[in-house]
Amino acid sequence: QVQLVESGGGLVLAGRSLRLSCAASETIFSRNLMGWYRQAPGKQRELVARITNGGLTNYGDSMKGRSTISRDNAKNTVYLQMNNLKPEDTAVYYCAAIPDYWGQGIQVTVYS
């Protein structure tokens, strides 16, 4: 069964950090490009970051320089470390096994 389960979201004060986690089922994790996307109200879903199974990364413009994606292949988990959060980072964040599978999303709300 394919599963992507996000955790670590919530309410955070602007300027603080947050780390999202995504636990994936083993069947997809080892062979997939993994990534994080986000969607704010009234906006299109956008790429935050993605990582190959070999650890190569690339970042979307939205959080470049303030986020780091990583993966632990032993735990079938991908992480998104977000620093210096801003209110405009408020969105639902989705983990993805690109392009086929998506998590349910997790809310991140940044207040000032």
C-alpha positions in Angstrom: 0.0 0.0 0.0 1.3 3.4 -1.0 1.4 5.8 1.9 2.9 9.2 2.4 2.3 10.6 5.9 3.3 14.2 6.8 4.0 15.4 10.3 5.5 18.4 12.0 3.2 21.2 10.9 1.4 23.7 13.1 1.3 27.2 14.3 4.6 29.1 14.5 5.8 32.6 15.2 7.4 34.4 12.3 11.2 34.1 12.3 11.1 30.7 13.9 11.9 27.3 12.3 9.9 24.2 11.7 10.8 20.8 10.4 8.3 18.7 8.4 8.6 15.0 8.1 7.2 12.6 5.5 7.2 8.9 6.2 6.8 6.9 3.0 6.0 3.3 2.3 9.1 1.4 1.4 7.7 0.4 -2.0 8.0 3.8 -3.4 10.6 5.6 -1.3 13.7 4.0 -2.7 12.9 4.5 -6.3 11.2 7.9 -6.4 12.1 11.5 -6.6 10.7 12.9 -3.4 9.6 16.5 -2.8 7.7 19.0 -0.9 5.1 21.3 -2.4 2.8 23.9 -0.9 -0.5 25.5 -1.7 -1.7 28.8 -0.1 -5.3 29.8 -0.2 -6.3 31.1 -3.6 -2.9 30.2 -5.1 -1.6 27.3 -7.2 0.4 24.5 -5.8 4.2 25.3 -6.0 7.4 23.4 -5.6 9.3 24.0 -2.4 12.1 21.4 -2.8 12.8 18.0 -4.2 15.5 15.4 -3.8 16.6 12.4 -5.8 17.2 9.0 -4.2 20.9 9.8 -4.6 20.5 13.1 -2.6 20.6 15.7 -5.4 18.4 18.6 -4.5 16.7 21.5 -6.1 14.6 24.3 -4.7 11.7 26.4 -5.9 12.0 30.1 -5.6 9.5 30.4 -2.7 11.8 29.2 0.1 15.2 29.1 -1.6 17.8 29.9 1.0 15.5 29.3 3.9 14.7 25.6 3.5 16.7 22.4 3.3 15.3 19.1 2.1 16.9 15.8 3.1 16.1 12.2 3.2 16.9 9.2 5.5 16.8 6.2 3.2 17.0 3.8 6.2 13.8 5.3 7.6 12.0 5.9 4.3 11.5 9.5 5.4 12.1 12.9 3.8 12.4 16.1 5.7 11.9 19.7 5.1 13.7 22.1 7.4 12.3 25.6 7.2 14.0 28.5 8.8 13.1 32.2 9.2 9.5 31.5 8.5 7.3 34.4 7.3 3.5 34.8 7.3 3.5 34.3 3.5 4.8 30.8 4.1 1.4 29.9 5.5 0.1 27.1 3.4 -0.8 23.4 3.2 2.4 21.5 2.6 2.4 18.3 0.6 4.8 15.5 0.5 5.1 13.9 -2.9 6.7 10.9 -4.5 7.0 12.7 -7.8 5.0 12.5 -9.9 2.6 9.8 -8.9 1.8 9.9 -5.2 0.8 12.7 -2.8 0.3 13.0 0.9 -2.8 14.5 2.4 -1.1 17.7 3.3 -0.3 19.4 6.5 -1.1 22.9 7.6 1.7 25.4 8.4 0.5 28.7 9.8 3.0 31.5 10.4 1.9 34.4 12.5 3.6 37.7 13.4 
